[in-house]
Amino acid sequence: MPDSDTLAYDDRPADSVGLVTPHVVKFETPLPLACGKTLPEYELIYETYGTLNAERSNAVLICHALSGHHHAAGYHTAEDRKPGWWDAHIGPGKSIDTNRFFVVSLNNLGGCHGSTGPASHNPDTGRQWGPDFPVVTVSDWVTSQARLADHLGIERWAAAVGGSLGGMQVLQWTITYPERVANAVVIAATPRLSAQNIAFNEVARQAIRSDPEFFDGWYAEHDTVPKRGLKLARMVGHITYLSEDAMGSKFGRDLRSDDLSFGFDVEFQVESYLRYQGDTFSTAFDANTYLLMTKALDYFDPAASCDGDLACALAPAQCPFLIVSFTTDWRFPPSRSRELVDALTRAGKSVSYANIESPHGHDAFLLPEPRYQALFSAFMGRVAREQHIDAAGAEETR
Amino acid sequence: MRTDLELIYDWVPQGAHILDLACGDGVLLERLAQEKGVTGYGLEIDPDGITQCVARGVNVIEHNLDDGLSSFCDNSYDQVIMTQALQALRRPDKMLDEMLRVAEEGIITFPNFAYWRHRIHLGLRGYMPVSKSLPHAWYDTPNIHLSTFNDFEHLCKEKGLVIVDRAVGVGDHKGHWTSKWWPNLFGEIAIFRVRRRA
């Protein structure tokens, strides 16, 4: 039984979980997927923060977004410059307080950070999965996450928490395994993608697939990476993560040099920023994974099974929900969260909703913001009280 | 709890499914849930109020009441309560319609502008009243539709609504006998329970 992954790390900030080591678990029971195929075996990589209590009642599942992964908090080495992607909200005394909760964060199937995905070995062919890796859905992820919960001996999550695509997984949890989720936190998400959302995803996919170095997904066998495609995909995606205001205040029309060059090199600061973001991403992320993740987004539509009636689709859910949106998020705007809230109230579910004022667009869900933190902490504090989780036990192990 | 909330508490039936418009910190909903098994949602726009509701475990939805209640279906609640918000709405009359579309019964409280202290302020001293129930100055008040006990009764009559109950609050009390006899003069806070005509 894994205990806390967090080790003593003297230099860490007081509210950091410190150094963490990921675990890999192999599942040998085949996993039937929504697409009709079956994954014969697979591995999931995950991290944990905090300590699982004796009642196993304090576990919190973190579901990641499009380009996220298992490393949500803390540091892998003392030299790491940046902590995990949700370090602002996970740690001692933070919204998801690791003095109280045992936090589990994994990399989803199809990912490129250590869980089985397109870059993994395909036992049937002996080559890499590459583009043969089956298209996985949010439902498939949730099934695999439930198996991880079984492996960890967690019968029921005190809370399942996620932003963006992560929020969709949380929603699916409450539908597929209602008895295994005591609370659900769905942040900056949507009950299904709009035509515009799908359109942006398609542009990203086309950017990747039309890169001559993509080789129909077999780029690894050609010893290359479709960097240009990935870079473009990320650049277009990144625009949708920021708000117009945030971009305006960060870059405005600022130029890198004093004069216009009347050419097509980088001139405006915003161009430089996007290219940098794209370049960084293109060497760190797998193209086939990006295609899969955007498909999982596009396909997610729980209401489809109920003739478009979301309230009907959410009927199985049993837990209280916290739904959060951000005022300047235009990727999954507040109105989409409100759709979800309205479906939940129509279904008579326990739900609270807040629309947080933030200039940061969709990315706001990743960032610290006083109101967001106060609200998130209030909800998680309530979760702890309801589940009779106190900080004392966990405190001793730190 | 605030005086008007104490009164309302008694008017909400056991196990009712309710909406509490402008629910503030959620104290009414919390007590109703704990003591009367009441379910439902509070609507609130103030960030601190919303956080306090969440901390209490009260269901709260961030919502601007001036946007109406179109996201709530006809007859989907037993009661809709709105405390101390009527006077701050752009169209209080339309909200009244909305409340009684969503539920058969509504409970409304608002500051009675005809309260004797307010009358003295305005009538004798010549200033817009500032009091415990109307704490703002004229220029920064959110209360844009001030009305009186009588005004509201008149509106209900015009709309053909049945006034099931009415009461007043004065300061921290439920009101002296004088406020029962002359609510428009001695009631600081007007409290109405209204229904659609069957």
Interface residues (C-beta under 8 A of the other chain):
Chain A: P320 L322 R338 V341 D342 T345 R346 G348 S350 V351 S352 Y353 A354 N355 E357 R371 A374 L375 A378 F379 G381 R382 E386
Chain B: H17 T39 Y41 P47 I50 T51 Q52 C53 V54 A55 R56 G57 V58 N59 V60 I61 E62 S71 F72 C73 S76
